[in-house]
Amino acid sequence: MSNRTVITFGTFDVLHVGHIRVLKRAAEFGDRLVVGVSADALNMAKKGRNPVFDQDERVEIISSLKVVDEVFVEESLEKKRDYIVEHGASVLVMGDDWAGKFDWVSDVCEVVYLPRTPSVSTTGLIEHIAKIAP
C-alpha cells in the first residue's frame, strides 16, 4: 500500500489553535502532510498587509509541528495544481473560507474543505493585540 499524501496551504501567521486543529484534521486524511506556507509577497497580494512573522520564520514554526512532514514556500495561488502534482498529493485540504475556490484541481486530487475553528482568526488576534498594547 502506498502512502497517501495530503497537502494544504496557508499563511500560518501568529500561530493559534485554529491552525493546529486544521493541520491535525488535514493529517487525518492521509499518511503524510505537506504544507505550503504563503510567501511574504503572496500574503501581501492576498491580504494587503505583510505578515507579523516573515516567511522563513513561519516555515520554521510549521516545520516544527509533529503532525507536519514537509513544508515549502507557496509563491503563487495559480500554481496550486503544480504544487499538488510535484508533491504527489492525493488530497488537498483547505479551510471552508475557500469553499469552491479550488475545485478546479479536483481532476488531480480529492478536494476537501474543513470548517474553520469558530471565534479565532489571525486578523482578529492581531486586532485584539493592537488594542491591548500600550
Phi, psi and chi 1 to 4 in degrees:
 res  aa     phi    psi   chi1   chi2   chi3   chi4
   1 MET       -  130.4 -178.3  174.6  120.4      -
   2 SER   -85.7  155.0   63.6      -      -      -
   3 ASN   -69.4  143.2  -76.4  -11.1      -      -
   4 ARG  -101.9  117.1 -175.2  166.8  149.5  105.1
   5 THR   -95.1  133.4  -62.7      -      -      -
   6 VAL  -110.4  140.4  178.0      -      -      -
   7 ILE  -125.9  143.6 -165.8  166.3      -      -
   8 THR  -144.4  164.6 -167.7      -      -      -
   9 PHE  -136.7  151.7  -61.1   85.7      -      -
  10 GLY   177.9  171.6      -      -      -      -
  11 THR   -80.9  -41.9  -58.0      -      -      -
  12 PHE    55.0   45.1  -59.0  104.4      -      -
  13 ASP   -92.9  144.1 -165.8   23.6      -      -
  14 VAL    49.4   69.3 -173.0      -      -      -
  15 LEU   -51.6  132.3 -166.8   68.6      -      -
  16 HIS  -141.0  176.8   55.4   70.4      -      -
  17 VAL   -60.0  -31.4   70.7      -      -      -
  18 GLY   -61.6  -41.4      -      -      -      -
  19 HIS   -62.2  -47.3  -66.9  133.2      -      -
  20 ILE   -60.4  -44.8  -59.3  -59.1      -      -
  21 ARG   -64.7  -42.4  -71.4  176.0 -178.1  165.9
  22 VAL   -67.8  -36.7   78.5      -      -      -
  23 LEU   -67.3  -41.6  -69.4  169.9      -      -
  24 LYS   -62.8  -44.4  -77.0 -178.5  174.8  177.8
  25 ARG   -66.1  -38.7  -72.3 -175.2  -67.7  166.0
  26 ALA   -61.8  -43.8      -      -      -      -
  27 ALA   -60.4  -28.0      -      -      -      -
  28 GLU   -68.6  -13.1  -68.7  172.0   -0.5      -
  29 PHE   -83.9   -3.6  -76.2   86.6      -      -
  30 GLY  -163.6 -162.9      -      -      -      -
  31 ASP  -103.7  -15.3  -52.6  -62.2      -      -
  32 ARG  -144.5  132.9 -175.4  170.9  166.6  -93.6
  33 LEU  -114.7  122.4  179.3   60.4      -      -
  34 VAL  -110.9  134.0  176.0      -      -      -
  35 VAL  -122.6  126.3  179.1      -      -      -
  36 GLY   -94.4  117.1      -      -      -      -
  37 VAL   -96.0  125.9  171.5      -      -      -
  38 SER   -59.0  131.2  -60.9      -      -      -
  39 ALA   -61.9  155.3      -      -      -      -
  40 ASP   -55.0  -44.4  -69.8  -18.1      -      -
  41 ALA   -64.6  -38.4      -      -      -      -
  42 LEU   -66.7  -41.0  176.7   56.6      -      -
  43 ASN   -61.8  -41.5 -166.3   72.6      -      -
  44 MET   -63.0  -41.1  180.0   56.4   99.8      -
  45 ALA   -67.1  -39.2      -      -      -      -
  46 LYS   -75.4  -43.2  -78.6 -167.7  -51.0 -169.9
  47 LYS  -114.7   -8.7  -60.3 -176.9  179.7 -177.0
  48 GLY    73.5   16.8      -      -      -      -
  49 ARG  -151.9  154.4   64.6  172.9  169.0   80.8
  50 ASN   -76.8  147.2  -78.4  -42.8      -      -
  51 PRO   -67.7  160.0   14.6  -17.9      -      -
  52 VAL   -65.5  -45.9  172.6      -      -      -
  53 PHE  -102.4  137.2  -63.1  104.8      -      -
  54 ASP   -73.0  169.4   71.0   32.8      -      -
  55 GLN   -61.2  -36.2   69.3 -170.1   35.4      -
  56 ASP   -65.1  -40.5  -68.1  -21.0      -      -
  57 GLU   -66.4  -41.8  -68.1  169.4  -37.3      -
  58 ARG   -66.7  -37.9  -69.0  179.5  -71.7  114.5
  59 VAL   -62.7  -43.4  164.5      -      -      -
  60 GLU   -62.6  -43.5 -176.4  176.6  -18.0      -
  61 ILE   -61.9  -50.9  -70.1  165.0      -      -
  62 ILE   -65.7  -37.6  -62.8  -58.0      -      -
  63 SER   -62.1  -26.9  -65.0      -      -      -
  64 SER   -79.9  -10.4   73.3      -      -      -
  65 LEU   -78.0  133.1  -59.5  174.3      -      -
  66 LYS   -65.9  -23.5   66.7 -178.3  176.5 -177.2
  67 VAL   -78.1  -14.4   70.5      -      -      -
  68 VAL   -99.1  129.9  175.0      -      -      -
  69 ASP   -97.5  -31.0  -63.3  -67.3      -      -
  70 GLU  -153.5  145.6 -175.7 -179.2  -18.3      -
  71 VAL  -133.6  142.2  179.9      -      -      -
  72 PHE  -142.1  166.2   66.8   94.9      -      -
  73 VAL   -91.7  124.8  174.9      -      -      -
  74 GLU   -87.4  117.8  176.9 -169.8   19.4      -
  75 GLU   -91.6  -25.3  -57.4  -74.2  -13.4      -
  76 SER  -153.4  135.1  166.3      -      -      -
  77 LEU   -63.7  -32.0  -66.2  175.4      -      -
  78 GLU   -69.5  -15.6  -70.2   74.0   33.8      -
  79 LYS   -94.5   13.0  -67.7  176.8   70.2  179.7
  80 LYS   -50.9  -49.7  -77.6  -85.0 -166.2  -75.8
  81 ARG   -58.3  -43.9 -179.2 -171.4  -49.9  -84.6
  82 ASP   -61.0  -44.0  -64.3  -21.4      -      -
  83 TYR   -63.5  -41.7  -64.3  129.9      -      -
  84 ILE   -60.8  -48.0  -68.8  163.7      -      -
  85 VAL   -67.2  -45.3  170.8      -      -      -
  86 GLU   -57.9  -37.5  177.4 -177.1  -28.6      -
  87 HIS   -95.6    3.2  -66.8  -80.5      -      -
  88 GLY    63.1   34.9      -      -      -      -
  89 ALA   -77.0  137.0      -      -      -      -
  90 SER   -93.2  -22.5  -55.3      -      -      -
  91 VAL  -138.6  134.0 -175.4      -      -      -
  92 LEU  -105.3  124.6  165.7   64.2      -      -
  93 VAL  -116.2  129.0  174.4      -      -      -
  94 MET  -136.2  160.7  -63.5  -64.8  -67.2      -
  95 GLY   -68.7  153.5      -      -      -      -
  96 ASP   -72.1   -3.6   63.6    4.0      -      -
  97 ASP   -68.7  -13.6   51.9  -34.3      -      -
  98 TRP  -104.2   10.1  -68.9   95.6      -      -
  99 ALA   -48.2  126.7      -      -      -      -
 100 GLY    84.3  -18.5      -      -      -      -
 101 LYS   -74.8  -16.9  -63.8 -151.4  171.0   67.9
 102 PHE  -120.5   18.2  -64.2  109.3      -      -
 103 ASP   -60.2  -22.6  -68.8   -6.8      -      -
 104 TRP   -66.4  -10.9   58.9  -85.6      -      -
 105 VAL  -100.9    6.7  -60.6      -      -      -
 106 SER   -67.5   -8.4   63.0      -      -      -
 107 ASP   -80.1  -16.6   60.9  -36.1      -      -
 108 VAL  -110.7  -14.7  -67.5      -      -      -
 109 CYS  -163.4  165.2   69.2      -      -      -
 110 GLU   -71.4  142.1  178.2 -175.7   -6.3      -
 111 VAL  -117.2  125.1  179.6      -      -      -
 112 VAL  -124.9  132.7  176.1      -      -      -
 113 TYR  -111.7  121.8  -59.5  100.5      -      -
 114 LEU  -100.2  143.7  -64.3  176.7      -      -
 115 PRO   -61.8  140.2  -13.2   22.1      -      -
 116 ARG   -74.9  157.4  -68.8  173.8   59.2   95.6
 117 THR   -71.1  121.6  -59.6      -      -      -
 118 PRO   -62.9  149.2   -1.8    6.3      -      -
 119 SER    67.4   14.7   75.5      -      -      -
 120 VAL  -137.6  129.2   64.4      -      -      -
 121 SER  -150.6  151.6   78.1      -      -      -
 122 THR   -61.8  -45.9  -60.0      -      -      -
 123 THR   -59.0  -44.9  -58.4      -      -      -
 124 GLY   -60.3  -41.4      -      -      -      -
 125 LEU   -64.3  -44.0  -75.9  171.8      -      -
 126 ILE   -62.2  -43.2  -68.9  169.1      -      -
 127 GLU   -63.7  -40.9  -69.9  169.7   -3.0      -
 128 HIS   -63.3  -45.9  176.7   72.4      -      -
 129 ILE   -62.8  -41.1  -68.4  165.6      -      -
 130 ALA   -61.7  -35.4      -      -      -      -
 131 LYS   -71.6  -34.6  -75.4  178.9 -168.2  170.7
 132 ILE   -92.3  -10.9   62.2  171.3      -      -
 133 ALA   -70.0  141.1      -      -      -      -
 134 PRO   -68.5      -   14.0  -18.6      -      -
